[in-house]
Amino acid sequence: MILARHAESLLWAGRYLERAENTSRCLNYAANSITHLRTGEATAEGEMLVRTLGLQDELEAVGPLESQPQLIAFLLSDTDNPGSVVSAVVAVRENLRTVRDRIPIELWEEANGLFLRFPFLGHANAAAGGLHEVLLMVRRACLAISGILNEGMRRDEGHAFAVLGRMLERSIFTVGLLEASHTGSRGVMDATRMLRLTSSLQAYHRQHGNAPDFDSVVRYLLHAVDLPRSVLTCLDRAEECLTGLATTAVALDRPRRKAALLRARLELGEIEEAMVAAPVPTLQDFLTQFLELASDVHTGIVPPLAMATVRSQYIRPGAAPTGGAR
């Protein structure tokens, strides 16, 4: 058995770890692409990136980002933005600190070491070269933490909660990316860009061997069974974690069934069929269901009376349904 507060910390350590890697990857791509765009196009590109990451409300609070340095500061080092790289890294470290006795010492050392690089992170906005070095450092540290989690941690409830958190966050990001790709002010997002933002370009080329086609890429990111970042793969792993956890935690049986239903809708082609007629509403509804799934998981861990405090301290960037969004 595992204490509820430990389960909560490991779940959110997994989510914030995935969030830090996703944001740093998106920011690295944006820093390269926006440099060569005109002002209006660069602004639209930045808005699409913010929408992909679910940070519209946070952006509205600080006002429009009128330059590339402002966008970089907002997504990298703004501590008032809960979706920035720095905020995510701090959250990973703090959540792992509370469960140090349940995780490999190497896992804590890697997360703490990344946190201790903050003086360097805070001054990363000055030069493009420095920015790319910082983002590469963050991504490598996230991959190192993931490697220790996968190869050095006992396969107990704690490991299942950490993996579950990563799969939920990864699914939300991928579906959010697909939704933003259809609704951005510049029109349909370039297929190659979607693959780069999910680290899937090489995998796609190895399987299809041709120039990426938008509809083909959407299907690939939704359905590919051999792609770690596809929505179907994430749902499979999330359902597997929930199935094991639900044997001792009855409250997690509801999210297990919801994950199984979402997976079945994908496998049977229901989502793809609905997207033919109405891609944007379908993806928006799909994203909402993932946010509700994440909320149900959190509700199954944290007692209902504690939810108000938890939500006020750890609200997830972007709009979310009522429940355990953090």
N, C-alpha and C positions, 0 to 999 in steps of 0.2 A: 504493500500500500504506500501511497505518497500523500503528504500533506497538501491541502488545497493551495496554500500560499506557494509551495514549491512547484506544484503543477502550473500555477498561473505564471510564475517567474520564468519557467522553462518554455512555456508556450510563447510568451512574449519575447524572450531572448531569441527564439527561432524566427519570429515575425520581424523583429527589428534587424536581425542579421540579414535576412533576405532584403529588407527595405534599404539598408545601407548599400548593399551590393547593387541593387536595381538602380538606385538614385545615382550612384557614382558612375555606373555604366551609361546611363542616359545623359548625365552631365558631360561626360567625356565626349560622347557623340555630338551633343549640341555645341560644345565649344569648338569642335572642328567644323561643323556645318554652318553655324551662324556667322562665323567670321567672313565667309565669302558671299553673304546675302546682303541685299539692300535693306534699308531701315525697316520698311513695311513688312518685307518678307521675314526678316529676323524676328520682328515682334510676333508675327503669326506663328513662327516656329517655336518661340518660347512659350506662347500660350498653349500650343498643342502639347508641349512637353509637360507643362504644369497640369493640364487636363489628364494626361496619361497617368501622372503620379497622384491624382486625386487631391490636388492642393488648391483648388479654386477658391475656397473660403479663406485660406491663409493668404493667398495673393490679394484678395479683395480687402483684407485687413491692412495690408501694407501699401496698397496702391499699385498702379501699373508699373511694370518693369521696363524702363525706357532705354536701357542699354545692356550690352552683354555683361559688363561687370556687376550690374545689379542682379541679373539673373543668376550669375555664378554665386554671388554672396547669399542670395535667397536660398538656393538649393544646397550650397556647401556648408556655410559656416554660420547661418542665422540661427541662433539658439532659441529665438522666439517662434521659429517655424518647426513644429514637431515632425515635419517630413524631411528636414535637411539631413545631410550626411552626418554632420556633427551630432545632432540630436539623436539620430538612430544609434550611432556608436556609443554615446553616453548611456542610452537605454539598454543596449546589449550588456555593457559592463555592469550596470547597476543590477540588472536582473540576474546575471550570473554570480554577482557578489553574494547575493542572498542564498545561493545554493552551492557554495563552494565545496561543501562536504559531500555533495552528490555527483560532482562532475570531475573528470580528470584534471589534475593540476595543470597540465599543458593547455587545456582549454581556457582556464582562467588566465594563465600567463599571457596567452596570445591576445585575448580580449583586453586585458589590462594594459598590455604593451601598446596596442592601438590607441587606447584612450590617452596614454601618456605622451603621444605624439601631437596632442592638441595645439601646443604653441606653434608648431609648424603648419598645422591645418588652418589656424586662424589667419595666417598671412599668405595663404595660397592664392589669393585673388590677384596679386600684383602682376604676375607674368604668366603667359600661356604655358611656357615650359614647366614652371613650378606647379601650375594647376594639373597638368597631365601626370607629373610625378606623384603628386598627392593622390590623385584618383587611382592611379595604378597601385600605389601602396595600400590604399583602402581595399581595393578589390582583391589583392593578393592576401591581405590579412583575413578578409572574409572567407576566401577559399581555404586558407589554412585552418581557420576555426571550423569550417564545414568538414574538412578532412579529419580533424581530430574527433569531431562529433560522430562521424560515420565509422571511423576505424578504431577509436580509442575509448568509446563509452559503452558501458554495459547496456544490453538491450532490455532495459526495464521500463517502468512507466515514465520515468523522467526523459529517457531517450525518445519515447513515443510522443510525448507532448512537444518536445523541441522540434522533431521532424514534422509533426502536425502543424505547428505554427508556421514553419517554412513553406509547407505545401499550400496552406491557406493564403498566405501573403503572395506567393508566386502566382497562384490562380487569379487572385484579385488584380495583380499587376498586368498579367497577360490579357485578361478580359477587358480591363480598362484601356490597355493599348489598342486592342481591336476596336473598341467603341470610339476612342478618340480618333482613330484613323479614318472613320467614316464621317466624323462631325467636325473636323478641324476646319478653320477658316480658309486654309489653302486647298481644300478639297481632299480627295482620297489620298491617304498617306502612301508614300512610295514603298513598294514591297520590300526592297532591299533594306530600307530603314527599319522596318518592323523586325526583320531577321537580325539585324545588327543589335537592336535594342534588347533582344532576347538571347543573344549569343548563339543564334541558330543558323547563321549564314552558311558556314562550312557544312554543317549537317544536311542542310537543304540541298546544297550543290552535290554532295556525295550521293544523295538518293535520287535527285531529279536531273542533275547534270545539265541544266539549262538556265536561261535568264529567269529570275523570279517573276511569276505572274501573281497579281494581287489576290485573286480568288483562290489560287492554289496555295499561297502563303497563309491565308486565313484558315483554310482547311487543315493545313499542316500544323499550325499553332494550336488548333483546337483538337485534332484527332490523332496526331502521330504517336504511336505506342512506343516508339524507340527514342523519343525526344524527351529529355528530362524536364524541359520547361513547357511542354504541351499541357493544355488544360486537362485532357483525359488522363495523362500520366500522373499529374498532381492529384486528381480526384481518386485515382486508384490507390495511391499511397496514403492519402488522407483517410479513405475508407478503411484501409488495412489497419492504420493506427487506431481509429475509432472502434473498430471491431474488437481489437485486443483490449482496449481500455474499457469498453462497455461491459465486459464480463465482470468487472469489479466495481464499476461506476454506472449505475442504472441511468443516471441523469444524462449520460452521453449517448444513450441509445437513440434518442430523437435526432441529434445531429448525424449519427451514423446512418440512419434511414434517409435523411435528407441528402447526404453525400451520395448514397447509393442511387437515389432518384435522379440527381443531377448527372451522375455518370451514365445511367441508363438512357436519359434523354440525349446525351451526346452520342452514345454508341448506336442508338436506333435511328439517328439522323434527324431527330425532331428539331433540334436547334438549327441545323443547316437548312432544313426545309423552310422554317419560319424566316430565316434571314433572306431568302430569295425575294420575298414580298416586302419585308420591312426589316432591313438589317439593323438600323439604329435602335428602334424600340426593342427588338429582340435582344440585342447585346446589353442594352440598359437594364432590361428585366433580368437577364442572366447575371449581370454584375450585382444587382440588388439581392438576388438569391444567394450569391456567394457571401455578401456582407451579412446577410441573415444567418447563414451557416456559421460564420465566424462568431457572430453574436450568440448563437445557441451553444456553441462549444464553450464560450466563456461563461455563460449562464450556468452551464452544467458543472463548472469548476468552482465559481465564486458564489457564496450564499446571496440570495436576492437582496437582503437588507444591506449588503455591502456594495451593491452595484452603483449607487449614486456617487459614492466616494471614488470608486475605481474609475468610473467614466470621466469624472471631473479632472482626474490626474493624468489619465493615459488615453485621452480620446484619439482615435485614429484620424490622420489627415483626411480631409474630404468628407462629404456628406455620408452619413451612415444611418441605418435604421436603429430604433431603440434597442437596447441590449448591451452586449459586452464589447462594443467597438472601443479600441484602446489607443 
